[in-house]
Amino acid sequence: MAFRFQKRIKIAPGVRLNVSKSGLSTSVGGRGTTVNLSSKGVRTTVGIPGSGLSWSKQTGRSGGKGLKPSDELRQLSSLLDKAAHDFNSLSPKTNKVSAAWNKAVESYNGGRGPSASKFQTLTKRYETTLSRYQKIEIEVAEKQSAFKAIKQRLAALSFGLFGGNLKRAKNDLLELAKEHQLKTGKLLTAIGSLREEVARELETEQKKL
């Protein structure tokens, strides 16, 4: 066993994408103990939460014989599908946050109209809205990093002379990874615009006092 450092990108609860100079791998498990699947086989890891240090033990395939490209392609396909599924849920979350803010503005203008106390409540809603937008932005950025890592690993895969079908599958997955990475960038831009719009609306509503 040996000490090692590892960068992890959250794909879903209990599932992480690990990116390092040696390539891409998947970890399943909670804090302290994980099971990692990579091109080198299966690695069991026991770590110290929060320290960045862990002790690892390699089992399964030997260091010289890595995971077959076809098997790794299936692994990457599964990771891409999961990351895409999780990412597709983030846009509706953004719309929900925006709807809640619009409702808060309507409430501020409703009844007897704007007042100092109602503006204090609106300000709190504003802070909550920004916090929720920020949380979604972090999730989107994580998915963006995941798509990038998957794309890079897919690009590095190579198949033999008779691997035509595998090559086509790889290219299809590459296009999907690129498409989703592009969508993450667009969503981040959209959320940034929403944050600015909400700030302008708060300033506008304040002037009604």
C-alpha positions in Angstrom: 0.0 0.0 0.0 1.1 3.6 -0.7 0.1 7.2 -0.2 -1.5 8.9 -3.3 -3.3 12.1 -4.2 -6.4 12.0 -6.4 -8.7 14.6 -8.0 -12.4 13.6 -8.0 -15.4 14.9 -9.9 -18.8 14.0 -8.6 -21.0 12.4 -11.2 -23.8 11.3 -8.9 -24.3 10.4 -5.3 -21.8 7.6 -4.5 -20.3 7.7 -8.0 -17.2 9.8 -8.9 -15.0 10.3 -12.0 -11.3 10.4 -11.2 -9.0 12.3 -13.4 -5.2 12.0 -13.2 -2.2 11.9 -15.5 -2.6 8.2 -15.9 -6.1 8.5 -17.3 -9.7 8.1 -16.2 -11.3 5.8 -13.6 -14.6 5.4 -11.7 -15.0 5.2 -7.9 -18.0 3.8 -6.2 -18.5 4.2 -2.4 -18.6 6.6 0.5 -16.1 8.6 2.4 -13.2 6.5 3.8 -13.6 3.4 1.6 -14.1 3.2 -2.2 -13.8 0.6 -4.9 -12.2 2.0 -8.1 -12.5 0.6 -11.6 -9.8 1.7 -14.0 -7.7 0.4 -16.9 -5.4 -1.3 -14.4 -8.2 -3.3 -12.7 -9.9 -3.0 -9.4 -8.4 -0.9 -6.6 -9.7 -0.8 -3.0 -8.9 2.4 -1.2 -9.0 3.4 2.4 -8.5 7.1 3.0 -8.5 9.8 5.6 -11.5 12.1 4.8 -10.5 15.7 4.2 -6.8 15.0 4.1 -6.3 14.1 0.4 -4.4 11.0 1.5 -5.4 7.4 1.0 -3.9 3.9 1.1 -4.7 1.7 -1.9 -4.4 -1.9 -2.8 -4.6 -3.2 -6.4 -6.3 -6.4 -7.2 -7.5 -8.1 -10.5 -5.5 -7.3 -13.6 -1.7 -6.8 -13.3 -0.2 -3.4 -14.1 1.0 -4.5 -17.6 -2.4 -5.7 -18.7 -5.0 -2.9 -18.8 -8.8 -2.9 -19.3 -9.7 -3.9 -22.9 -10.5 -0.8 -25.1 -14.0 -2.4 -25.8 -14.6 -2.8 -22.0 -13.4 0.8 -21.3 -15.7 2.0 -24.1 -18.7 0.5 -22.4 -17.6 2.0 -19.1 -17.3 5.4 -20.6 -20.6 5.0 -22.3 -22.2 4.3 -19.0 -20.5 7.2 -17.3 -21.6 9.6 -20.1 -25.2 8.4 -19.9 -25.3 9.0 -16.2 -23.6 12.4 -16.4 -26.0 13.4 -19.2 -29.0 12.3 -17.2 -27.9 14.3 -14.2 -27.1 17.3 -16.3 -30.5 17.3 -18.0 -32.1 17.8 -14.5 -30.2 21.1 -13.9 -32.1 23.2 -16.4 -35.5 22.5 -14.8 -33.9 23.3 -11.4 -32.8 26.7 -12.8 -36.3 27.4 -14.1 -37.7 26.5 -10.7 -35.4 29.0 -8.9 -36.4 31.7 -11.4 -40.1 30.9 -10.9 -39.7 31.2 -7.1 -38.0 34.6 -7.5 -40.8 35.9 -9.9 -43.4 34.8 -7.3 -41.5 36.7 -4.6 -41.6 39.9 -6.8 -45.3 39.5 -7.4 -45.8 39.1 -3.6 -43.8 42.3 -3.0 -46.0 44.3 -5.4 -49.3 42.6 -4.3 -51.7 43.5 -1.5 -51.2 47.1 -0.4 -48.0 47.4 -2.5 -44.3 47.8 -1.7 -43.2 48.6 1.9 -40.0 48.6 3.8 -40.8 45.3 5.6 -41.8 43.6 2.4 -38.6 44.8 0.8 -36.6 43.2 3.6 -38.4 39.9 2.8 -37.7 40.4 -0.9 -34.0 41.0 -0.1 -33.8 37.7 1.7 -35.5 36.0 -1.2 -32.9 37.6 -3.4 -30.0 36.2 -1.4 -31.7 32.8 -1.4 -32.1 33.0 -5.2 -28.5 33.9 -5.7 -27.4 31.0 -3.4 -29.5 28.5 -5.3 -28.2 29.7 -8.7 -24.6 29.4 -7.3 -25.3 25.8 -6.2 -26.6 24.9 -9.6 -23.6 26.6 -11.3 -21.3 24.4 -9.2 -23.1 21.3 -10.3 -23.0 22.4 -13.9 -19.3 23.1 -13.7 -18.8 19.6 -12.2 -20.6 18.0 -15.1 -18.7 20.2 -17.6 -15.4 18.8 -16.2 -16.8 15.3 -16.3 -17.8 15.6 -20.0 -14.4 17.0 -20.8 -12.6 14.1 -19.0 -14.8 11.5 -20.7 -14.2 13.2 -24.1 -10.4 13.2 -23.6 -10.4 9.5 -22.6 -12.6 8.6 -25.6 -10.3 10.4 -28.0 -7.4 8.4 -26.6 -9.0 5.0 -27.2 -7.8 3.1 -30.2 -9.0 -0.2 -31.8 -7.6 -2.8 -34.1 -8.0 -3.2 -37.9 -11.3 -5.0 -37.4 -12.8 -2.6 -34.8 -15.0 -0.7 -37.2 -18.1 -0.9 -35.1 -16.2 0.1 -32.0 -14.7 3.1 -33.8 -18.2 4.2 -34.9 -19.5 3.8 -31.4 -16.6 5.7 -30.0 -17.1 8.6 -32.5 -20.8 8.7 -31.6 -20.0 9.0 -27.9 -17.4 11.6 -28.6 -20.0 13.7 -30.4 -22.4 13.3 -27.5 -19.7 14.3 -25.0 -18.9 17.4 -27.0 -22.5 18.3 -27.4 -23.2 18.0 -23.6 -20.0 19.9 -22.8 -21.2 22.7 -25.1 -24.6 22.7 -23.3 -23.0 23.1 -19.9 -21.2 26.2 -21.2 -24.5 27.7 -22.5 -26.3 26.9 -19.2 -23.6 28.6 -17.2 -23.9 31.7 -19.4 -27.7 31.6 -19.0 -27.4 31.4 -15.2 -25.0 34.3 -15.1 -27.5 36.4 -17.1 -30.3 35.4 -14.7 -28.2 36.5 -11.7 -27.7 39.9 -13.3 -31.4 40.2 -14.2 -32.5 39.4 -10.6 -30.0 42.0 -9.3 -31.5 44.6 -11.6 -35.0 43.7 -10.6 -34.2 44.1 -6.9 -32.8 47.5 -7.6 -35.9 48.4 -9.6 -38.3 47.2 -6.9 -36.4 49.2 -4.2 -37.0 52.4 -6.1 -40.8 51.9 -5.6 -40.5 52.6 -1.9 
